[in-house]
Amino acid sequence: MFHIQAVAQPASPEAAPIGNPSDWIAEPDYPLLASLNGKTGITAFKLTVDPKGIPTSCDIAASSGDDELDKKACALLLQRARFQPPIGKNGKPIASTFASRVRWTLPGNPTNPTDNTRSMTWEAELNPQGVVDRCQLIQKDDFVFRDAPNPCSNMLGKTITRPGVPLPRLRARFTHTVVFDVVDEKP
């Protein structure tokens, strides 16, 4: 869960967010290494917004304590945040700022954040000719595999046993596992 909270900036005009700022950063955006290492914190930022309502720069006002979280916050805000800029004395939109915070809390992950193993599991059923005719994704860890296609789409209709050898109907379970280990860098 992420929270973006507006902070008043009386010294310069404040841009008004278009939509809900909490939608700018979502659970799947949590940086992988930060989540694996259990990193959390609050990134305070200040965006400079052009007269069209598009952020042009992001400055970290107070760090979350993790560079990866801070950099990710700015990158996502520059990409997704949009504003209704204030109107100047001449009646035209003017450049402005928007200051707020991103609260980084670990997504609802039932596994231990210090666990370094992530996996995706699927089951396929094979007819007596060894052709996959049913397939179902059982489990997919979104930290690693969020952008991965469903492996079943590539398996349906494929023969995965030796052709010409009759078999009983079979069920095969596949697990793709990724294990992360810290590498000690020696200078």
C-alpha positions in Angstrom: 0.0 0.0 0.0 1.3 3.4 -0.9 0.2 6.8 0.4 1.0 10.1 -1.2 0.2 13.0 1.1 0.1 16.7 -0.1 2.3 19.1 1.9 1.7 22.8 1.7 4.2 25.0 -0.1 3.2 28.6 0.5 6.4 30.1 -1.0 5.4 29.2 -4.6 2.1 28.3 -6.4 1.0 24.7 -5.8 -0.1 22.6 -8.7 -3.4 20.7 -8.2 -3.1 16.9 -8.9 -5.3 15.5 -11.6 -6.8 12.3 -10.2 -5.8 10.6 -7.1 -2.0 10.9 -6.3 -2.1 7.5 -4.5 -2.7 5.9 -7.9 0.6 7.2 -9.3 2.6 4.4 -7.5 1.1 1.0 -7.0 2.1 -2.2 -5.3 3.7 -3.8 -8.4 6.1 -0.8 -8.6 7.9 -1.8 -5.4 11.6 -2.2 -6.4 12.5 -5.9 -6.4 15.8 -5.6 -4.4 14.2 -3.2 -1.9 11.4 -5.7 -1.3 13.7 -8.6 -1.0 15.7 -6.7 1.6 12.7 -5.6 3.5 13.3 -1.9 2.8 10.6 0.6 3.8 10.5 4.3 4.4 9.1 7.6 3.5 10.4 9.6 0.5 9.6 13.3 0.7 9.8 14.9 -2.8 9.2 18.2 -4.6 8.2 18.3 -8.2 8.6 21.2 -10.5 5.7 21.4 -12.8 5.6 23.2 -16.2 2.6 25.3 -17.4 1.2 22.3 -19.2 0.9 20.4 -15.9 3.8 18.0 -16.6 6.5 17.5 -14.0 10.0 18.5 -15.3 12.1 17.7 -12.2 11.9 15.8 -9.0 14.0 16.6 -5.9 14.2 14.5 -2.8 13.5 16.7 0.2 14.0 13.8 2.7 15.2 10.3 1.8 13.4 7.1 2.8 16.8 5.8 3.8 17.1 3.7 0.6 18.4 5.2 -2.7 16.5 2.7 -4.8 13.2 3.6 -3.2 13.9 7.4 -3.7 15.0 7.0 -7.3 12.0 4.8 -8.1 9.6 7.4 -6.5 11.0 10.2 -8.7 11.1 8.1 -11.9 7.4 7.0 -11.5 6.2 10.5 -10.5 7.9 12.1 -13.5 6.3 9.5 -15.7 2.8 9.4 -14.2 1.9 12.5 -12.2 -0.2 15.1 -14.0 -1.4 18.4 -12.7 -3.8 21.3 -13.2 -1.3 24.2 -13.0 -2.3 27.5 -11.2 -3.3 30.5 -13.3 -1.0 33.5 -13.3 -2.0 37.2 -13.1 -2.1 37.2 -16.9 -4.8 34.5 -16.9 -2.5 31.8 -18.3 -1.2 28.7 -16.6 2.1 29.1 -14.9 4.9 26.9 -13.7 4.5 25.6 -10.2 5.5 23.0 -7.6 4.0 20.0 -5.8 5.5 18.7 -2.6 4.4 15.4 -1.0 5.6 12.1 0.4 5.6 8.5 -0.7 5.2 6.0 2.1 6.9 2.7 1.0 5.5 -0.2 2.9 6.1 -3.8 1.8 3.3 -5.1 -0.4 1.0 -7.8 1.0 3.6 -10.5 0.7 2.8 -13.7 2.7 6.3 -14.9 2.5 9.2 -13.7 4.7 10.8 -10.6 3.0 14.2 -12.0 3.8 13.3 -15.2 1.8 15.5 -15.0 -1.3 13.5 -17.5 -3.4 10.7 -16.5 -5.9 8.7 -18.9 -8.1 6.0 -19.5 -10.6 4.2 -22.8 -10.8 1.8 -24.3 -13.5 0.2 -27.6 -14.2 -0.4 -29.2 -17.6 -2.4 -32.3 -18.6 -1.2 -34.5 -21.4 -3.4 -36.7 -23.5 -2.2 -40.3 -24.4 -0.2 -38.9 -27.4 1.7 -36.6 -25.0 0.1 -33.4 -26.2 -0.8 -30.7 -23.7 -4.5 -30.2 -23.8 -5.1 -28.4 -20.5 -2.9 -26.0 -18.6 -3.4 -23.9 -15.5 -1.2 -21.3 -13.8 -1.2 -22.3 -10.1 1.0 -19.6 -8.5 3.0 -16.6 -9.7 5.2 -14.4 -7.5 4.5 -10.8 -8.7 7.8 -9.5 -7.4 9.8 -11.3 -10.1 7.2 -12.6 -12.6 4.7 -9.7 -12.7 5.5 -9.0 -16.4 6.0 -12.7 -17.4 3.5 -14.2 -19.8 1.4 -17.1 -18.6 3.5 -20.2 -19.6 0.4 -22.1 -20.5 -0.1 -20.0 -23.6 3.1 -21.5 -25.1 2.3 -25.1 -24.0 -1.2 -25.8 -25.2 -1.1 -28.1 -28.3 2.6 -29.0 -27.9 3.9 -32.5 -27.6 6.2 -32.8 -24.6 6.8 -36.5 -24.5 8.5 -38.8 -27.0 6.2 -39.0 -30.1 4.7 -42.4 -30.9 5.0 -43.8 -27.4 1.4 -44.3 -26.0 1.0 -43.1 -22.4 -1.8 -42.9 -19.9 -3.3 -39.4 -19.4 -0.6 -37.5 -17.4 -0.4 -34.4 -15.2 2.9 -32.5 -15.1 3.7 -29.8 -12.6 6.3 -27.2 -13.5 8.0 -24.7 -11.2 10.3 -22.0 -12.4 12.3 -20.8 -9.4 14.7 -17.8 -9.1 17.0 -17.6 -6.1 18.7 -14.3 -5.2 22.1 -14.4 -3.4 24.1 -11.4 -2.3 27.4 -11.2 -4.0 30.2 -9.8 -1.9 32.1 -7.4 -4.1 35.8 -7.4 -3.5 37.6 -4.1 -4.4 
